[in-house]
Amino acid sequence: MKQKRCILLVDDKDQSDVIDNIKLKLRNEFDLDFIVIKTTDSELKKDNSEDPDVEKIKNEIKAKIKVKSINVALTDFDLECSYLNGLDIVTIVHDFRPKVDFFIYSGNWNKVISTVVGNTPQNATIEQLVEGVNKLIHANIVNCVGRTDYKDDLIKYLKRNNVESIELRLCSLLRANGDMVFNSCCPKFKGKSFSEIADTIENNPDESAEWIDAILPQTIAYLTEVNK
């Protein structure tokens, strides 16, 4: 059975051909669901302007990932906007899903480095470079690649991480019924929506263990009953 993976992709240009190619190459191994945010779409622009509206983009991302568990995300660094780049997209997504791994791709790495370290690559100090590297690591950025290379690197990443955790699979099922309210065996989570519980499982492993421990006996009891 093919494994399901959900991938968020943010770019200012159409990436349909690349997405189709990735799906074709992995068609025997994965069922891929791409959530695509194109920052230059008309509905994401400021009113009476051709400039992207950051708040609209943020709301669009939030709405589209609300019912999905994201396995990995990708963003172009240069979104052709002076006040929005790929690092801003990482921050926006991590406001909702702080554990999501990111790929950043670009055709101009001098510009990326200058933005990250606050100086040109030629003039950056060791301290600035180290601080920039740490910034990328703490942002869960697993790779920085050329714009034309991200397809192959994503394929390698998916094949390397071809076993999805039980937690992520559970989160996918919870978000598919995200508005339902939990009123069962774990008082700490009573009254929370399934989506809220999924967020807890992904972002707070210590708290999620308590909920999972509570529902496991109910699961076994249900299986025992239907197996009679």
N, C-alpha and C positions, 0 to 999 in steps of 0.2 A: 504494500500500500504506500502511495506517495505521501510524503510528509508535507504539511502545510506550513508556510512561512509568510509573514506579513512584513512588508518593507515600505518604509516611508521615504519618499524622494522629493526634494525641494530644489527647484531650478527656475531660472527666468526664461528658459527656452524649452521647446517641446522635446521630450525624451521618449516619445512613443516607439521609435525605431529601435532604440537601445533596449527598452523594456521588452519588446517583442523578441529581440534576439536572445536576451537572457532567458526568457521563458522557454524559447525553442531549445536552447542548449541544455536546460535542466528539466525538460518535460518528462523524462522518465524517472526522475528522482524527487521532484518537488512540485507541489501545487502552490504557485506564487501569487500572492495578492499584493499588488502595488497600490499604495495610497500616494497620489501625486498632487503636489501643490505647485502650481505655476504662478510665480509671484507677479508676473506681468498680465495675468488675466484681468479683464475689465472690472469684474466684480470685486477685485482686491485692490483697486486703485482709490486714491483719495477722491472725494466728490469734486467734480469739475476740474480734474487734473489727470495727468498721465503718470504721476508718481505713485509708487506703491504705498499703501496705507498699512503701517506695521500692526496696528490694532486689529484691522480686518484679517490680516494674514495670521496673526496669533489666534483669533477666534476660529478661523477656518481650520487651522491645524488641530485645535482643541476639539472641534466638532467632529472632524474626520477620524481622530484616533480614540474618541470616547468609547466606541464599542469594539475596539480592536486591541489586541496585545501585539506590540511592535517587536519584532525580532532584531531588526537592525535598521538604521536610518542613514541616508546619504544626502548631502547638500553641496551644491556648487558654492564656492567661496565668493566669487564675484557675481553679484546679482544685479549689476548695472544700476546701483543705487548708492548714493553717497552716505546714507545713514542706515543701511542694512546690508550685512554680509553673512557669510556662512556661519561664523562664530555666533552671531546674533540668533540665527536659526537654532543652533545647538542649545543656546540658553533658553529660548522659547520652549523647545520640546522638553528640555529637562525640568522646566517648571511643572510639567504634568507627569513626565516619566523620567525621573532622574537617573535610572540605571541603563537606559538605552545606549548601545554602542553606536558610534557614528563614524562614517567615512566623510572626509572633506576632499573634494577634488577641485582642481584649478588649472588654468592654462598660464598663470602668472604667479610663480612662487615667490618672486621678489616682493610682490605686493602683499602676499599672505604673511611672509616673514616680517615685513615692516610693520604690519598691523598687529601681529602677535607680540613682537618684542618691543615695539615702540621706537624702532630705529631701522635704518637700512641694513641689509645683511652685511655690507662691507664695513659699516661703522659700529655695529652692535658689539657691546662688551660681553665677556663671558657670563657675567651675572645676568644680563638681559636675555641672553640665549637660554641659560638654564631656567630662568623664570618663565620664558615662553614655552619651553618643553614641558615644564611642570603644569602650566596652564592647560596644555593640550591633553596631558595624561589625566588630570583631574576632571576634564570634561568628557571622559570616556571616548575620546577620539582614538580609534584603533588603527587608523591608517590615513595618511595624506598622500594622494595620488594625482597623477596628471588627469586632465579632463577626459582624454581619450582612453585612459587606462582603467577607469573605475569599474567598467563592466567585468573585465577579467578578474580584478581583485575581489569584487563582490561574489563572483562564482566560486573562487577559491575559499572565501570566508564561509559561504553556505555549506560547501562540501566538507570543510574542516569542522564545522559546528553542526554536524548532521543529526545530532541527538538532542531533541528539545526536552527541557526539564519538565518534570511533572507539574511544577509550580506554574510555568508559563502556559502549559496546556489547560490547567485548571482555570487560570485567568481568562483564557480565550472563551471557555465555556461560560464563565460568570458574566463576562462583558456581552456575550450574545443575548443574555437576559438581564442586562444591566440595571433596568429600572425596578426589578423585583426587589422587595424588601425582605431581609433575613429576620425570621422570628422563631428561630429554633433553639438549638441546644447550647449555644454559647452566649451567655448574658452580655459579655463585653461587646459583642458585635450585633446584638439585637437592635433592630431599627435601622441598621445600615443597608444601603442598596448593594446589590451584587457588584456594581461597578466600584463602589467605595471599598468593598472587601478586596476586589482584585488589585486596586491601587495599594492597599496595605500589604498584600502578599508580595507584590513586586518590589515595594520600596522599603518595607520594614519586616525583614525576615523573622526577627524575634517575636513580634506581635503575631505574625501569620502562623507561627508554629502552634500557638494556643488554639486558634480557630481550626486548623487542620486536625489537631489532636481531638478536638471536640466532635468533629463531623465524621471521623473514621469509624467509631462504633456504630453510628447511625447508618453509615454506608454498608457495613458488614451485616447489620440487622436487616436492612432492606434486601440485600443479596440473598441472605438466608431465607427470607420470607418468600421471595419470588422463585427461589430454586426448589421449593417444596413440591 
